[in-house]
Structure formats: structure tokens, C-alpha cells
Amino acid sequence: MPLVDALRPEARSVPASGIIAVADHARGRQGLIPLWVGEGDRQTPDFITNAAAASLQEGHTFYTWQGGIPPLLEALSRYHQRTFNKSCEPGEFIVTGGSMQAIQLAIQAVGGAGDEIIYFSPAWPNFPAAFGVAGGRPVPVSLSFSDNGWSLDLDQVEAAIGSKTKAIFVNTPANPTGWRADRETLQALLDLARRHGLWIIADEIYTRFYYEGGRAPSFFDIADDEDRIIYVNSFSKNWAMTGWRVGWIRVNPSLKPTFDNLVQYSTSGVAEFMQRGAIAALDEGDGFISEQVERARKARDLLCTTLLETGRVRLSPPPGAFYLFFAVDGVANAHEGAIDLVDSTGIGLAPGTAFGPEGQGFFRLCFNRRLDQIVEAAERIAGWIKAR
């Protein structure tokens, strides 16, 4: 028996990343503009790194609170009051090793082998893959694309609910499509969850990257304290901290001991000096977020204008997140198109199929970059489209 065959089938069947396949093909090329991953090009700002460095100098290198140091939990409470007008006690938060661990802990808490969780596709592939590794069955409900953007059919969501369904995973604003649920859609999803006794895992990591004023609608706007909602979030996007791997969960305080234990038996907590940097991000970072969002808005508008002028692109300017998910007439195979695009132009995009079969023919482009790079990338892509 080959050694790999002795591993669990769920582990062996995890799909390879379609994004990494293109990235590996293109690495090291001269003049490459890599727009395939979900991060910006700005380094973590000094007010955050200085706080972490000071913490290191002060000797904060020992084991610490498994669910987060009290000053960070208090900062999260202040942040939610300021951002969501929601009074949350420090005892409602758990600090995690990024949003990926937050999602994994949420999965462990509500679903497992033989269970089902509904999600909306095209989708960030890490969630369905993580639930599959846990032995569960992720059930996609397809978003629909039109000139008015991406939309969700709530009847399809209800039709997907079965006896094994435990939760609905809701990422809004969404990666990769930029779809965002309005307040009415969130209310309808919450009503569905209440009616069927389901959990909602609310991934609202892009709530602040919203281009229609203020922040995006949130379950915080409509939910009661006793609703079965697990909020997962991260410091990665808002504060340019992707490499730090710090995130958080917000739950009803009665659930905190359970999640603290789940942290204990996975990572045993996040390094204190990183949490000290996270406090600075929350308390001092609103201006930095505003700058990032405004830059992303300009990049989005420049990009959409240039690509639409080709007359061969189907897209809808995303209301949230920082991705453009677009299709090119005549390009049916997204992976082959992404390989040809990087070979011909030096522009690295993620093939839409990396986000599910509904992404065939689409590309994802991360536009949270310097404007000069976005202008150059848009012109190269437009030239490639016109030459086909």
C-alpha cells in the first residue's frame, strides 16, 4: 500500500489550490504584477509594529491567556461599539490564529462527520475544504450573475436545507465576487436559521471594505443576543496584517468557555506581543482603514472602466471586498486563460475555478494595490483581451 493511502480519505481528497497552481507557474518572472492573492501591497503600519516590538522588548514571550489577553478583549469591545453600535462585553470574544482558525473552531463547534453546512458559491475555497477535512459535507448554493451584479436566491437556500444541515456559512461582502447581502437578505437568512434551528457562521471580514458609504450591513444590525450566530473576523485585511495570523470570534458569552477550550487544544493561544500590536490596530487604526478603502475604491473604478472599454468583459463593480470577479468573452477555461495571461502579459490572476465550478470562465483580481500598478495591469489585460 502506498504510504499516502494510509491517511484519512478526507485529508487525501483536499483539492490543491487553483491559485497556487498559477502562482507557481509564474514565480520569479521579471515585471510580474501578482494580483492573485487576497492581500494588499502595504506593509503593516508603524503604530502597530512598534506596539508589538515594544511588547517583545518588555519580555512578553511567555504562555498567556488562551482566549486572548484582557486588554485585547477590551479593545475588541470598544471596536464593536464604535463600528457596529453594538455593546459587546469582553467576555464575548476569543482571539484566534487568524480567521482560518476562527472558521475551523466554528466548524468544530457546530458540525462534523456526516453533517452538512450550506455556503454560497463561487466562494473562498478554504471554508468548504476545511469542513470536508472535518468529515462534513459542504453544500453550495450558487450565486447568480447578471448586469446588476451577483444575487442570492433565498428559495434555493431553503431548498438546500435538509435533516443533516447544521449551519449556513455567510461571507458578506464576499470573496471572490464582492457580493454583499443587504439588510433584508440578512434578515431572511436569520429567519431561515431560526425556523430550522441552524447556526450561522458570519464571516464579515470585509465589512469595512465597502464602497456604498460607511460599512456593509451586518448580522449585528438585526440579531438578538440568543441567536445562534458565530462571528469570525481577522486583523489581516483592514490593518494590512495578513502575515500576523491574528483573528477573533464573537459569540454569546455562555459559549466562551467552550471556545477557549477549543483554542487550548489547537494552538493554546496567540503570542502576546502580536496581541499587543492588535490592540494598537483597533484603537488607532480607523484612519488607516479609511485610507485603504478610498485607495481601493479608486483602483476598482479605474480597473472597471478600462476593462469595460474593451467591449468583451462581463463584470459588475463590486460593492464590497477588494476583488474584481470578471469574465472575458471567448475564454471558457479559466485555468488555461490565467496561464496564457501571465505568459503573455506578466499579470497574475486567480482562475475563477479556484472558487468552485461556478467560477468557470471568470478571473479574480485583487485590486488592493498601488494605483500605478492597477493602471498598468488594466492596460496589459485590456491589450490581451483585444488581441484574442
C-alpha positions as CSV (number, residue, x, y, z in Angstrom):
1,M,0.0,0.0,0.0
2,P,1.4,3.5,-0.9
3,L,2.0,5.4,2.3
4,V,-0.4,8.2,1.4
5,D,-3.2,5.6,1.2
6,A,-2.9,5.1,4.9
7,L,-4.1,8.7,5.5
8,R,-7.7,9.6,6.1
9,P,-9.7,9.9,2.9
10,E,-10.8,13.3,3.9
11,A,-7.2,14.5,4.2
12,R,-6.2,12.9,0.9
13,S,-9.1,14.5,-1.0
14,V,-8.4,18.1,-0.1
15,P,-8.1,19.8,-3.5
16,A,-4.9,21.6,-4.5
17,S,-5.2,25.4,-4.7
18,G,-6.0,26.6,-8.2
19,I,-4.4,29.9,-7.2
20,I,-1.2,28.4,-6.2
21,A,-1.0,26.4,-9.5
22,V,-0.9,29.6,-11.4
23,A,1.4,31.4,-8.9
24,D,3.9,28.5,-9.1
25,H,3.9,28.7,-12.9
26,A,4.7,32.4,-12.8
27,R,7.0,32.9,-9.8
28,G,10.3,34.9,-10.4
29,R,9.3,36.5,-13.7
30,Q,10.6,39.9,-14.5
31,G,7.9,42.6,-14.4
32,L,5.3,40.3,-12.9
33,I,2.3,42.1,-11.2
34,P,0.8,39.4,-8.9
35,L,-2.8,40.1,-8.3
36,W,-3.9,36.6,-7.4
37,V,-3.8,36.5,-3.6
38,G,-6.1,38.2,-1.2
39,E,-3.9,40.9,0.3
40,G,-2.8,44.4,-0.4
41,D,0.8,45.6,-1.0
42,R,1.1,47.9,2.0
43,Q,3.2,46.8,5.0
44,T,1.7,46.8,8.4
45,P,1.9,50.4,9.6
46,D,4.4,51.5,12.2
47,F,1.9,52.2,15.0
48,I,1.1,48.5,15.0
49,T,4.6,47.1,14.6
50,N,6.0,49.5,17.2
51,A,3.5,48.2,19.7
52,A,4.4,44.6,19.0
53,A,8.2,45.4,19.1
54,A,7.8,47.2,22.5
55,S,5.9,44.2,23.8
56,L,8.8,41.9,22.8
57,Q,11.3,44.2,24.5
58,E,9.2,44.1,27.6
59,G,9.5,40.3,27.7
60,H,6.0,39.3,26.6
61,T,7.2,36.0,25.3
62,F,5.6,33.5,27.7
63,Y,2.4,31.5,27.6
64,T,-0.6,33.8,28.0
65,W,-4.4,33.7,28.1
66,Q,-5.6,31.0,25.7
67,G,-8.6,33.0,24.6
68,G,-6.9,36.4,24.4
69,I,-5.3,38.9,26.8
70,P,-7.9,41.0,28.6
71,P,-6.6,44.3,27.1
72,L,-7.3,43.0,23.6
73,L,-10.7,41.7,24.5
74,E,-11.5,45.1,25.9
75,A,-10.2,46.8,22.7
76,L,-12.5,44.5,20.7
77,S,-15.4,45.5,22.8
78,R,-14.6,49.2,22.1
79,Y,-14.2,48.5,18.4
80,H,-17.6,46.8,18.1
81,Q,-19.3,49.6,19.9
82,R,-17.7,52.2,17.6
83,T,-18.1,50.2,14.4
84,F,-21.4,48.3,14.8
85,N,-23.0,50.4,17.5
86,K,-23.2,47.1,19.4
87,S,-22.5,46.8,23.1
88,C,-20.4,43.6,23.4
89,E,-18.7,42.6,26.7
90,P,-15.0,41.5,26.6
91,G,-16.2,38.1,27.6
92,E,-17.9,37.6,24.2
93,F,-14.6,37.4,22.3
94,I,-12.0,34.8,21.6
95,V,-8.7,35.6,19.9
96,T,-7.6,33.1,17.3
97,G,-4.7,32.4,14.9
98,G,-6.3,34.3,12.0
99,S,-9.8,33.9,10.6
100,M,-8.9,30.5,9.2
101,Q,-8.6,29.1,12.8
102,A,-11.7,31.0,13.7
103,I,-13.6,29.2,11.0
104,Q,-12.1,25.9,11.9
105,L,-13.2,26.3,15.5
106,A,-16.6,27.3,14.5
107,I,-16.9,24.2,12.3
108,Q,-15.7,22.0,15.2
109,A,-18.3,23.6,17.5
110,V,-21.3,23.1,15.2
111,G,-20.7,20.3,12.7
112,G,-18.7,17.2,12.0
113,A,-18.7,13.9,10.2
114,G,-21.9,13.3,8.3
115,D,-23.2,16.8,8.9
116,E,-23.9,19.5,6.2
117,I,-23.2,23.2,6.1
118,I,-24.6,25.5,3.4
119,Y,-22.4,28.1,1.7
120,F,-22.7,30.4,-1.3
121,S,-20.6,29.8,-4.4
122,P,-18.4,31.0,-6.0
123,A,-16.7,31.1,-2.6
124,W,-13.3,31.3,-0.9
125,P,-12.3,27.7,-1.1
126,N,-10.8,27.4,2.4
127,F,-14.2,27.0,4.1
128,P,-15.6,24.1,2.1
129,A,-12.2,22.4,2.2
130,A,-11.9,22.8,6.0
131,F,-15.4,21.4,6.5
132,G,-14.6,18.5,4.2
133,V,-11.5,17.6,6.2
134,A,-13.6,17.6,9.3
135,G,-15.7,14.9,7.6
136,G,-18.7,17.1,6.8
137,R,-20.4,17.8,3.5
138,P,-20.3,21.4,2.3
139,V,-23.4,22.2,0.3
140,P,-23.1,25.0,-2.2
141,V,-25.9,27.3,-3.2
142,S,-25.0,29.2,-6.4
143,L,-25.0,32.9,-6.6
144,S,-26.4,34.3,-9.9
145,F,-24.6,36.8,-12.1
146,S,-26.2,39.5,-14.2
147,D,-25.5,43.1,-15.3
148,N,-26.8,44.1,-11.9
149,G,-24.2,42.1,-10.1
150,W,-24.3,38.9,-8.0
151,S,-27.5,37.8,-6.2
152,L,-28.7,35.1,-3.9
153,D,-32.0,33.1,-4.4
154,L,-33.3,32.6,-0.9
155,D,-35.7,29.9,-2.1
156,Q,-32.6,27.9,-3.2
157,V,-31.1,28.3,0.2
158,E,-34.2,26.9,1.9
159,A,-34.4,24.1,-0.6
160,A,-30.8,23.1,0.3
161,I,-31.7,22.7,4.0
162,G,-32.1,19.0,5.0
163,S,-32.1,16.8,8.0
164,K,-28.3,16.9,8.3
165,T,-27.9,20.6,7.9
166,K,-26.3,22.3,10.9
167,A,-25.3,25.8,9.7
168,I,-25.2,28.4,7.0
169,F,-21.9,30.0,6.3
170,V,-22.4,33.6,5.2
171,N,-19.4,35.6,3.8
172,T,-20.5,39.2,3.1
173,P,-19.1,41.2,1.5
174,A,-17.9,38.1,-0.3
175,N,-14.6,36.8,-1.7
176,P,-14.3,36.4,-4.7
177,T,-17.5,38.1,-6.1
178,G,-17.8,41.2,-4.0
179,W,-21.5,40.2,-3.4
180,R,-22.9,41.8,-0.3
181,A,-26.1,40.9,1.5
182,D,-28.4,43.8,2.2
183,R,-30.2,44.1,5.5
184,E,-33.3,42.4,4.1
185,T,-31.3,39.4,2.9
186,L,-29.6,39.1,6.2
187,Q,-32.9,39.2,8.0
188,A,-34.3,36.5,5.6
189,L,-31.3,34.2,6.3
190,L,-31.6,34.8,10.0
191,D,-35.3,33.9,9.9
192,L,-34.4,30.7,8.0
193,A,-31.9,29.8,10.6
194,R,-34.3,30.5,13.4
195,R,-37.0,28.4,11.8
196,H,-34.8,25.4,11.2
197,G,-32.7,25.6,14.3
198,L,-29.5,26.3,12.4
199,W,-26.3,28.1,13.2
200,I,-25.0,31.0,11.2
201,I,-21.2,31.3,10.8
202,A,-20.9,35.0,9.9
203,D,-17.7,35.8,8.1
204,E,-17.7,39.6,8.0
205,I,-14.0,40.2,7.4
206,Y,-14.6,42.7,4.6
207,T,-17.3,44.7,6.3
208,R,-15.2,47.8,6.3
209,F,-14.2,47.4,2.7
210,Y,-17.5,48.8,1.5
211,Y,-18.0,51.4,-1.3
212,E,-21.6,52.5,-0.8
213,G,-20.9,54.5,2.4
214,G,-20.0,53.5,5.9
215,R,-19.7,49.8,6.5
216,A,-21.6,46.9,5.0
217,P,-24.8,45.6,6.6
218,S,-24.1,43.1,9.3
219,F,-25.9,40.5,11.3
220,F,-25.1,42.8,14.3
221,D,-27.7,45.1,12.9
222,I,-30.6,42.6,13.3
223,A,-29.6,39.7,15.6
224,D,-30.7,39.1,19.2
225,D,-28.2,38.0,21.8
226,E,-29.7,34.5,21.9
227,D,-29.4,33.9,18.1
228,R,-27.2,31.0,17.0
229,I,-24.5,33.2,15.4
230,I,-20.8,32.8,15.5
231,Y,-19.0,35.8,14.1
232,V,-15.5,35.2,12.6
233,N,-13.1,38.0,11.7
234,S,-9.5,38.9,11.3
235,F,-6.9,41.7,11.5
236,S,-5.5,40.7,8.1
237,K,-7.3,42.9,5.7
238,N,-8.3,46.1,7.5
239,W,-4.9,46.7,9.0
240,A,-2.5,45.1,6.5
241,M,-1.7,42.3,8.9
242,T,-2.1,39.2,6.7
243,G,1.2,37.6,7.9
244,W,0.4,38.1,11.6
245,R,-2.3,35.4,11.7
246,V,-4.4,37.1,14.3
247,G,-8.2,37.0,14.3
248,W,-11.2,36.7,16.6
249,I,-14.5,35.1,17.2
250,R,-17.5,36.8,18.8
251,V,-20.2,34.6,20.5
252,N,-22.7,34.7,23.2
253,P,-20.7,34.8,26.5
254,S,-22.1,31.5,27.6
255,L,-20.1,29.9,24.7
256,K,-16.8,31.5,25.5
257,P,-15.5,28.7,27.8
258,T,-16.1,26.1,25.1
259,F,-14.2,28.1,22.5
260,D,-11.4,28.9,25.0
261,N,-11.0,25.1,25.4
262,L,-11.0,24.6,21.6
263,V,-8.2,27.1,21.4
264,Q,-6.3,25.3,24.2
265,Y,-6.4,22.0,22.3
266,S,-5.3,23.5,19.0
267,T,-2.8,26.4,19.3
268,S,-3.0,27.2,23.0
269,G,-3.3,30.9,22.2
270,V,-1.8,33.7,20.2
271,A,1.6,35.2,21.1
272,E,1.1,38.2,23.5
273,F,3.3,40.6,21.5
274,M,1.2,40.0,18.5
275,Q,-1.9,40.7,20.5
276,R,-0.4,44.0,21.7
277,G,0.0,45.0,18.1
278,A,-3.6,44.1,17.5
279,I,-4.7,46.4,20.3
280,A,-2.9,49.3,18.6
281,A,-4.7,48.4,15.3
282,L,-8.1,48.5,16.9
283,D,-7.6,51.7,18.9
284,E,-5.5,53.7,16.4
285,G,-6.3,52.3,13.0
286,D,-9.6,53.8,11.8
287,G,-7.8,56.4,9.7
288,F,-5.6,53.8,8.1
289,I,-8.6,51.7,7.2
290,S,-10.3,54.8,5.6
291,E,-7.2,55.4,3.5
292,Q,-7.1,51.8,2.3
293,V,-10.7,51.8,1.4
294,E,-10.5,55.0,-0.6
295,R,-7.5,53.8,-2.5
296,A,-9.2,50.5,-3.2
297,R,-12.3,52.4,-4.5
298,K,-10.2,54.4,-6.9
299,A,-8.4,51.2,-8.1
300,R,-11.8,49.5,-8.6
301,D,-13.2,52.3,-10.7
302,L,-10.1,52.6,-12.9
303,L,-10.0,48.9,-13.5
304,C,-13.6,48.6,-14.3
305,T,-13.6,51.5,-16.7
306,T,-10.6,50.2,-18.6
307,L,-11.8,46.6,-18.9
308,L,-15.4,47.6,-19.9
309,E,-14.0,49.7,-22.7
310,T,-12.8,46.5,-24.4
311,G,-16.4,45.6,-25.1
312,R,-15.6,42.0,-24.3
313,V,-15.8,41.8,-20.5
314,R,-18.7,40.9,-18.3
315,L,-18.4,42.4,-14.8
316,S,-20.3,44.4,-12.2
317,P,-18.3,46.8,-10.0
318,P,-18.3,45.1,-6.6
319,P,-19.9,46.9,-3.7
320,G,-17.6,45.4,-1.2
321,A,-14.3,43.5,-0.6
322,F,-11.4,44.2,-2.9
323,Y,-11.7,41.8,-5.7
324,L,-13.0,42.1,-9.3
325,F,-14.5,38.8,-10.5
326,F,-14.9,39.2,-14.3
327,A,-15.4,37.1,-17.4
328,V,-13.9,37.6,-20.8
329,D,-15.9,36.7,-23.9
330,G,-14.3,33.8,-25.7
331,V,-12.4,32.5,-22.7
332,A,-14.1,29.3,-21.5
333,N,-11.3,27.7,-19.5
334,A,-10.3,29.9,-16.6
335,H,-7.1,28.0,-15.7
336,E,-5.8,28.0,-19.3
337,G,-6.7,31.6,-19.6
338,A,-4.8,32.6,-16.4
339,I,-1.7,30.7,-17.6
340,D,-1.9,32.4,-21.0
341,L,-2.4,35.8,-19.4
342,V,0.6,35.5,-17.2
343,D,2.8,34.2,-20.0
344,S,1.6,36.9,-22.4
345,T,1.4,39.9,-20.1
346,G,3.1,39.2,-16.7
347,I,-0.2,39.8,-14.9
348,G,-1.1,37.1,-12.4
349,L,-4.8,36.5,-11.8
350,A,-6.6,33.7,-9.9
351,P,-8.7,31.4,-12.1
352,G,-12.4,31.5,-11.2
353,T,-12.5,27.7,-10.9
354,A,-10.4,28.0,-7.8
355,F,-13.6,29.2,-6.1
356,G,-15.9,26.5,-7.4
357,P,-17.2,25.2,-10.7
358,E,-19.5,28.3,-10.9
359,G,-16.3,30.3,-11.5
360,Q,-15.5,28.7,-14.8
361,G,-14.7,31.4,-17.4
362,F,-14.1,34.0,-14.6
363,F,-11.0,35.5,-13.2
364,R,-10.4,37.1,-9.8
365,L,-8.2,40.1,-9.5
366,C,-7.2,41.7,-6.2
367,F,-7.2,45.5,-6.7
368,N,-6.0,46.5,-3.2
369,R,-2.7,47.8,-4.7
370,R,-0.9,50.9,-5.7
371,L,-2.9,52.8,-8.4
372,D,0.0,52.9,-10.8
373,Q,0.2,49.1,-10.7
374,I,-3.6,48.8,-11.2
375,V,-3.4,51.2,-14.2
376,E,-0.6,49.1,-15.7
377,A,-2.3,45.8,-15.0
378,A,-5.6,47.1,-16.5
379,E,-3.9,48.2,-19.7
380,R,-2.0,44.9,-20.1
381,I,-5.1,42.8,-19.5
382,A,-7.1,45.0,-21.9
383,G,-4.4,44.5,-24.6
384,W,-4.5,40.8,-24.1
385,I,-8.3,40.8,-24.5
386,K,-8.2,42.8,-27.7
387,A,-5.5,40.6,-29.2
388,R,-7.6,37.4,-28.7
